[in-house]
Amino acid sequence: MVLCGKNKLKETIKEYLSPVMGKEILDLGEDLTKSTKMKLIGNYFITGVLAMLSEGLTLGEKSGLGEQAVVDFLESFFPNTSFGVYAKRMIEDSFVIDESKGGKALFSTTLASKDLKHIQRLGHEYGVPTEVTNIMRDRVDKSIERFGPNYDMSSVVAVVRQDSGLPPTHSKGL
């Protein structure tokens, strides 16, 4: 959990936040703008992981290894991380949302596109190239264009699969 703001207020609420809302608290000081920057940098890492996974899973499938072998590798070499969690969601097509049954994206492509724009702006503001973000934003925007705005951002794997000559999903149609 990331905390910013006046020290006196933070001390008052810390006991209610940890361990209830998170294991640890990262105190970034009193400058409130730091929390937004940290949120964007955190989302930078998450979207970067999704970009790598979408390519790696598709490469595993196209090369004959199979996606499950890639997931098994990720879970062996990077246990208890988001690699395995997101990879499983991708190969299970969990990004395909059935809104008629009350389904909702965990992090929609529309929201992801907005955050990716902010990450690009932050990188530009500080003179830092954000090439992974550029790739991911292109894929998220393609996902919105091809499949609609209400899918989870992990739907970028469908874009990579389709661009590689595979069907976008394994079983659920897009």
Salt bridges, closest charged atoms under 4 A:
GLU11 OE2 - LYS14 NZ 3.28
ASP27 OD1 - LYS10 NZ 2.56
ASP27 OD2 - LYS14 NZ 3.64
GLU55 OE2 - ARG139 NH2 2.64
GLU67 OE2 - ARG161 NH1 3.21
GLU67 OE1 - HIS170 NE2 2.47
GLU75 OE2 - LYS88 NZ 3.04
ASP93 OD1 - HIS170 ND1 2.86
ASP98 OD2 - LYS101 NZ 3.89
ASP115 OD2 - LYS39 NZ 2.61
ASP115 OD1 - LYS114 NZ 3.12
GLU125 OE1 - ARG121 NH1 3.24
ASP138 OD2 - LYS142 NZ 3.44
ASP141 OD2 - ARG137 NE 3.63
ASP152 OD2 - ARG89 NH2 2.94
ASP163 OD2 - LYS142 NZ 3.75
ASP163 OD1 - ARG146 NH2 2.77
